[in-house]
Amino acid sequence: MNKLPPEITQRVLLFTDDVDSLRAAALSCTALYATFMGAEKMIATRVLLRQIPWDVLPEALAVEASWHIRPDRVREVDKFARDYLLTRSRKFSSFRLTDALRLGRLYNIVEFLARRVAHDALSNGPPLFSSESSFSSYSSGPTVTELRRIQRTLYRFQLYCNMFGGDLTLSRRQQELYFRYFSRVEDEQLASLQDLLVRIVAIPAYNDLVDHDVRQGASDYPCMDLSSGEPPHIISRGLESIHRLVIAESYEKSGSLLDDIDNAVIPGAARSEAYVNRHLNRAIIFIDPNFANLMADAPLTVEQKTAYIGRPYCDDDHCDGVIDIWERALGNIYLSTVFFKDRFSDLRLCGYFFWDHQRIPDDWRYESGSV
């Protein structure tokens, strides 16, 4: 390797699969290390941009910038939102290896959780989503575009945790600082994602621990009630904690992780309860209160629909089409009465706003209990 020209060793590094592989390659011999150190930012940036898909990069960059936010400083949160959420941008400078590693490792978690969420949502879906369906080309697994929507929503979830996760910012203020920058479809995707994350954490990682460990079950961690509509505080710790708990291979490991997570939560039972009650499920119901009683018994006009849905942060030509599909599938139930409502939680658990148009047949109609 020492006899190869620098151009060749640089190409070896540039074609590594991800940033962690790049780091391992650079440390494997002196020649590769010298080449890497001579062009660290260029090599790390190019490998990172191959690892993170272009159509989720703006969300990844926004999350990277949000790690430094102090949630208790509302002006700081507001400035961040205007800088990163007002427009969806891929502008960035080159990355050092340490920064690229952080971005790449979070994307690995996002990719893993997106597949788990997709699998769980399709399993919860109506029969047409199952492998026995005649629509098998869309039921065998999520498409790339569907996975990208889930990945973008996972990043938005982490962004929400970073902006408000350790703070008790009032729900109406969260509307001003966060939710207004996204369409109603994107906000409903976020609500759907949270419900699905609760499921993949609770079954089996969390509740199995409680069922099998008398000490934990009796004293520290009650079972998660999946019907309560309230997220456990574990979810608010963000994607890394969720991922670590989901992949834990033993009860001992799960218990240790839960101890670590629990110790990081706001101390005090009353404060913790207030925190949970002001988390995503409570905050999201304050979105656009002017539409609370809008057209409960009639479809929206085109103008009302445009105002109601709002401008999407990521316009992947999905919002308008999926709205039309689900308005048709819902029949006499109008979409303006569905968003963020507990009685339609079955729709959220099947990830209904994540899927491509082709997954839902034109002649399928939603009935309560059919999902």
C-alpha positions as CSV (number, residue, x, y, z in Angstrom):
1,M,0.0,0.0,0.0
2,N,2.9,2.4,0.8
3,K,4.0,2.1,-2.9
4,L,0.7,3.2,-4.4
5,P,0.4,6.8,-5.6
6,P,-1.7,9.1,-3.4
7,E,-4.4,9.3,-6.1
8,I,-5.1,5.5,-5.8
9,T,-5.1,5.4,-2.0
10,Q,-7.5,8.4,-2.0
11,R,-9.9,6.5,-4.3
12,V,-9.8,3.6,-1.9
13,L,-11.0,5.8,0.8
14,L,-13.6,7.6,-1.3
15,F,-15.3,4.4,-2.2
16,T,-15.8,3.1,1.4
17,D,-19.4,2.3,2.2
18,D,-20.0,4.7,5.1
19,V,-18.1,7.1,7.4
20,D,-17.4,4.4,10.0
21,S,-15.8,2.2,7.3
22,L,-13.8,5.2,6.2
23,R,-12.5,5.7,9.7
24,A,-11.6,2.1,10.0
25,A,-9.8,2.2,6.6
26,A,-7.9,5.4,7.4
27,L,-6.6,3.7,10.6
28,S,-5.7,0.5,9.0
29,C,-2.3,1.5,7.7
30,T,0.1,4.5,7.6
31,A,-0.4,5.1,3.8
32,L,-4.2,5.4,4.0
33,Y,-3.9,7.5,7.2
34,A,-1.5,9.9,5.6
35,T,-3.7,10.2,2.5
36,F,-6.8,10.8,4.6
37,M,-5.2,13.5,6.8
38,G,-4.1,15.3,3.7
39,A,-7.7,15.7,2.5
40,E,-9.8,14.9,5.6
41,K,-12.8,17.3,4.9
42,M,-13.1,16.5,1.2
43,I,-13.0,12.7,1.7
44,A,-15.2,12.7,4.8
45,T,-17.8,14.9,3.1
46,R,-18.0,12.9,-0.1
47,V,-18.3,9.6,1.8
48,L,-21.0,11.1,4.0
49,L,-23.0,12.4,1.0
50,R,-22.9,8.9,-0.4
51,Q,-24.2,7.4,2.8
52,I,-27.0,9.9,3.5
53,P,-29.6,10.0,0.7
54,W,-29.9,13.4,-1.0
55,D,-33.7,13.6,-0.3
56,V,-33.3,13.3,3.5
57,L,-30.1,15.5,3.8
58,P,-31.9,18.8,4.7
59,E,-33.5,17.1,7.7
60,A,-30.2,15.5,8.7
61,L,-28.5,18.9,8.6
62,A,-31.2,20.6,10.6
63,V,-30.9,17.9,13.3
64,E,-27.1,18.3,13.3
65,A,-27.5,22.0,13.9
66,S,-30.2,21.5,16.6
67,W,-28.0,19.6,19.0
68,H,-26.7,22.9,20.3
69,I,-30.1,24.4,21.0
70,R,-30.9,25.4,24.6
71,P,-34.7,24.6,24.8
72,D,-35.1,27.0,27.8
73,R,-34.1,29.9,25.6
74,V,-37.1,30.6,23.4
75,R,-35.4,33.2,21.3
76,E,-32.7,30.7,20.4
77,V,-35.2,28.1,19.4
78,D,-37.1,30.7,17.4
79,K,-34.0,31.8,15.5
80,F,-33.1,28.2,14.8
81,A,-36.6,27.5,13.4
82,R,-36.3,30.6,11.1
83,D,-32.9,29.6,9.9
84,Y,-33.6,25.9,9.3
85,L,-37.3,25.3,9.0
86,L,-38.5,28.4,7.1
87,T,-36.9,26.9,3.9
88,R,-35.6,23.4,3.3
89,S,-32.0,23.8,2.4
90,R,-29.0,21.5,1.5
91,K,-26.4,24.2,2.1
92,F,-23.5,23.0,4.2
93,S,-19.8,23.4,4.6
94,S,-17.4,20.4,4.4
95,F,-17.3,18.1,7.4
96,R,-14.5,16.9,9.6
97,L,-14.4,13.2,10.4
98,T,-15.9,13.7,13.9
99,D,-18.9,15.6,12.5
100,A,-19.4,13.2,9.6
101,L,-19.3,10.3,12.0
102,R,-22.1,11.8,14.1
103,L,-24.2,12.4,11.1
104,G,-23.5,9.0,9.6
105,R,-24.2,7.1,12.8
106,L,-27.5,8.9,13.3
107,Y,-28.5,8.0,9.8
108,N,-27.7,4.4,10.5
109,I,-30.2,4.6,13.4
110,V,-32.8,6.4,11.2
111,E,-32.4,3.8,8.5
112,F,-32.9,0.9,11.0
113,L,-35.9,2.5,12.8
114,A,-37.5,3.4,9.5
115,R,-37.6,-0.3,8.4
116,R,-38.9,-1.3,11.8
117,V,-41.6,1.3,11.7
118,A,-42.5,0.4,8.2
119,H,-42.8,-3.3,9.0
120,D,-44.9,-2.6,12.1
121,A,-47.2,-0.2,10.2
122,L,-47.8,-2.6,7.4
123,S,-48.5,-5.4,9.9
124,N,-51.1,-3.1,11.5
125,G,-52.6,-2.2,8.2
126,P,-55.7,-3.4,6.4
127,P,-55.7,-6.8,4.7
128,L,-54.7,-5.1,1.4
129,F,-51.3,-4.4,3.0
130,S,-50.6,-8.0,3.8
131,S,-48.4,-10.5,1.8
132,E,-51.6,-12.4,0.9
133,S,-53.1,-9.4,-0.8
134,S,-53.6,-9.3,-4.5
135,F,-51.6,-6.1,-4.4
136,S,-48.5,-8.0,-3.5
137,S,-46.2,-5.7,-5.5
138,Y,-46.9,-3.1,-2.8
139,S,-47.3,-5.4,0.2
140,S,-44.0,-7.2,0.1
141,G,-42.2,-4.3,1.8
142,P,-41.8,-0.5,1.8
143,T,-40.7,1.2,-1.4
144,V,-37.7,3.5,-1.4
145,T,-40.0,6.6,-1.5
146,E,-42.0,5.3,1.5
147,L,-38.9,4.7,3.5
148,R,-37.6,8.2,2.7
149,R,-40.8,9.7,4.1
150,I,-40.5,7.7,7.3
151,Q,-36.8,8.7,7.5
152,R,-37.6,12.4,7.1
153,T,-40.2,12.0,9.8
154,L,-37.8,10.3,12.2
155,Y,-35.4,13.3,11.7
156,R,-38.3,15.7,12.4
157,F,-39.1,13.7,15.5
158,Q,-35.5,14.0,16.7
159,L,-35.7,17.7,15.9
160,Y,-38.8,18.1,18.1
161,C,-37.0,16.3,20.9
162,N,-34.0,18.6,20.6
163,M,-36.1,21.7,20.5
164,F,-38.5,20.8,23.3
165,G,-37.5,17.4,24.8
166,G,-36.0,18.7,28.0
167,D,-38.3,21.7,28.4
168,L,-41.8,22.5,29.3
169,T,-42.5,24.9,26.5
170,L,-46.3,25.5,26.3
171,S,-48.1,23.6,23.5
172,R,-49.4,26.8,21.9
173,R,-45.9,28.2,21.8
174,Q,-44.7,24.9,20.1
175,Q,-47.1,25.7,17.3
176,E,-45.4,29.0,16.7
177,L,-41.9,27.6,17.0
178,Y,-42.3,24.2,15.2
179,F,-45.5,22.9,13.8
180,R,-46.4,25.8,11.6
181,Y,-43.4,25.1,9.4
182,F,-44.9,21.8,8.3
183,S,-48.0,20.8,6.4
184,R,-50.9,19.0,8.2
185,V,-49.8,15.8,6.4
186,E,-46.3,16.1,7.8
187,D,-47.6,16.8,11.3
188,E,-50.0,13.8,11.1
189,Q,-47.0,11.7,9.9
190,L,-45.2,12.8,13.1
191,A,-48.1,11.8,15.3
192,S,-48.3,8.5,13.4
193,L,-44.5,7.9,13.9
194,Q,-44.8,8.6,17.7
195,D,-47.5,6.0,18.0
196,L,-45.5,3.4,16.1
197,L,-42.3,4.2,18.1
198,V,-44.2,3.5,21.3
199,R,-45.2,0.1,19.9
200,I,-41.8,-1.0,18.8
201,V,-40.3,0.0,22.2
202,A,-43.2,-1.5,24.2
203,I,-43.3,-4.8,22.3
204,P,-41.2,-6.6,23.2
205,A,-38.3,-4.5,24.6
206,Y,-40.0,-2.7,27.5
207,N,-43.1,-4.7,28.5
208,D,-41.2,-8.0,28.3
209,L,-38.7,-6.6,30.8
210,V,-41.6,-5.6,33.2
211,D,-43.3,-9.0,32.8
212,H,-40.2,-11.0,33.5
213,D,-38.4,-8.9,36.2
214,V,-40.3,-8.7,39.5
215,R,-38.1,-5.9,40.9
216,Q,-38.5,-3.7,37.8
217,G,-42.2,-4.5,37.4
218,A,-43.0,-4.0,41.1
219,S,-41.1,-0.8,41.7
220,D,-39.6,1.1,38.8
221,Y,-41.3,0.7,35.5
222,P,-45.1,0.1,35.0
223,C,-46.1,-1.5,31.7
224,M,-46.8,0.9,28.9
225,D,-50.5,1.2,28.2
226,L,-50.7,1.3,24.4
227,S,-54.3,2.6,24.5
228,S,-53.7,5.5,26.8
229,G,-52.8,8.0,24.1
230,E,-49.9,9.3,26.2
231,P,-46.3,8.6,25.2
232,P,-43.9,7.3,27.8
233,H,-41.0,9.6,28.7
234,I,-38.6,7.1,27.2
235,I,-39.7,8.1,23.7
236,S,-38.9,11.8,24.4
237,R,-35.2,10.9,24.9
238,G,-34.8,10.7,21.2
239,L,-33.8,8.1,18.5
240,E,-30.6,7.0,20.0
241,S,-32.2,5.9,23.3
242,I,-35.1,4.2,21.4
243,H,-32.6,2.4,19.1
244,R,-30.5,1.1,22.1
245,L,-33.6,-0.2,23.8
246,V,-35.0,-1.9,20.8
247,I,-31.8,-3.8,20.0
248,A,-31.0,-4.7,23.6
249,E,-30.4,-8.5,23.7
250,S,-31.1,-9.2,27.4
251,Y,-33.3,-8.1,30.3
252,E,-30.2,-7.0,32.1
253,K,-29.2,-4.7,29.2
254,S,-32.8,-3.3,28.9
255,G,-32.9,-2.6,32.7
256,S,-29.6,-0.9,32.6
257,L,-30.7,1.3,29.6
258,L,-33.9,2.2,31.3
259,D,-32.0,3.2,34.5
260,D,-29.8,5.5,32.4
261,I,-32.8,7.0,30.5
262,D,-34.8,7.4,33.7
263,N,-32.0,9.2,35.5
264,A,-31.8,11.7,32.6
265,V,-35.4,12.7,32.8
266,I,-36.5,15.8,34.6
267,P,-36.5,14.9,38.3
268,G,-39.6,14.9,40.4
269,A,-42.8,13.0,39.8
270,A,-45.0,16.1,39.4
271,R,-42.5,17.7,37.0
272,S,-42.2,14.5,35.0
273,E,-46.0,14.2,34.7
274,A,-46.2,17.8,33.5
275,Y,-43.5,17.0,31.0
276,V,-45.3,14.0,29.6
277,N,-48.6,15.9,29.4
278,R,-47.0,18.6,27.3
279,H,-45.3,16.3,24.9
280,L,-46.2,15.8,21.3
281,N,-49.7,14.3,21.6
282,R,-50.8,17.3,23.7
283,A,-49.0,19.8,21.7
284,I,-50.2,18.7,18.3
285,I,-53.9,19.2,19.1
286,F,-53.3,23.0,19.2
287,I,-52.4,23.0,15.5
288,D,-54.5,25.5,13.6
289,P,-57.2,26.0,16.2
290,N,-59.2,28.0,13.7
291,F,-59.9,24.7,11.8
292,A,-61.2,22.9,14.9
293,N,-64.8,22.9,13.8
294,L,-64.3,23.3,10.1
295,M,-66.8,21.6,7.9
296,A,-67.5,18.6,10.1
297,D,-70.2,17.4,7.7
298,A,-69.0,18.5,4.3
299,P,-65.9,18.1,2.2
300,L,-63.4,21.0,2.1
301,T,-63.4,23.3,-0.9
302,V,-60.2,23.5,-2.9
303,E,-59.4,26.8,-1.2
304,Q,-60.1,25.5,2.2
305,K,-58.1,22.4,1.6
306,T,-55.1,24.4,0.5
307,A,-55.3,26.6,3.6
308,Y,-56.0,23.6,5.9
309,I,-53.1,21.4,4.6
310,G,-50.6,24.2,4.6
311,R,-47.3,24.4,2.8
312,P,-45.2,21.2,3.1
313,Y,-41.6,21.5,4.3
314,C,-40.6,18.7,1.9
315,D,-42.7,18.9,-1.3
316,D,-42.3,15.4,-2.8
317,D,-45.6,15.7,-4.7
318,H,-47.2,13.6,-2.0
319,C,-49.4,15.8,0.1
320,D,-52.1,16.6,-2.4
321,G,-52.3,13.2,-3.9
322,V,-52.5,11.3,-0.6
323,I,-55.1,13.7,0.7
324,D,-57.3,12.9,-2.3
325,I,-56.8,9.2,-1.9
326,W,-57.7,9.1,1.8
327,E,-60.7,11.5,1.3
328,R,-62.0,8.9,-1.2
329,A,-61.2,5.9,1.1
330,L,-62.8,7.6,4.1
331,G,-66.1,8.0,2.3
332,N,-68.5,9.9,4.6
333,I,-65.7,10.7,7.1
334,Y,-64.1,14.0,6.2
335,L,-60.4,14.3,6.6
336,S,-60.7,17.6,8.4
337,T,-62.3,15.6,11.3
338,V,-59.6,12.9,11.3
339,F,-56.3,14.7,11.9
340,F,-54.9,14.2,15.4
341,K,-58.1,12.5,16.7
342,D,-57.7,9.6,19.1
343,R,-60.6,7.6,17.6
344,F,-58.7,7.3,14.3
345,S,-55.5,6.0,15.9
346,D,-55.8,2.9,13.9
347,L,-55.1,4.9,10.8
348,R,-52.0,6.3,12.3
349,L,-50.8,2.9,13.4
350,C,-51.0,1.7,9.8
351,G,-48.8,4.7,8.8
352,Y,-51.5,5.9,6.4
353,F,-49.8,9.0,5.3
354,F,-46.4,7.4,4.6
355,W,-47.5,5.2,1.7
356,D,-47.3,5.7,-2.0
357,H,-50.6,6.4,-3.8
358,Q,-50.4,3.0,-5.6
359,R,-50.6,1.1,-2.3
360,I,-54.2,2.1,-1.7
361,P,-56.6,0.7,-4.4
362,D,-59.1,3.1,-5.8
363,D,-62.1,1.0,-4.7
364,W,-61.0,0.4,-1.1
365,R,-63.0,2.2,1.6
366,Y,-62.1,2.7,5.2
367,E,-64.4,1.3,7.9
368,S,-63.8,1.6,11.6
369,G,-62.1,-1.6,12.6
370,S,-61.0,-2.5,9.1
371,V,-57.4,-1.3,9.8
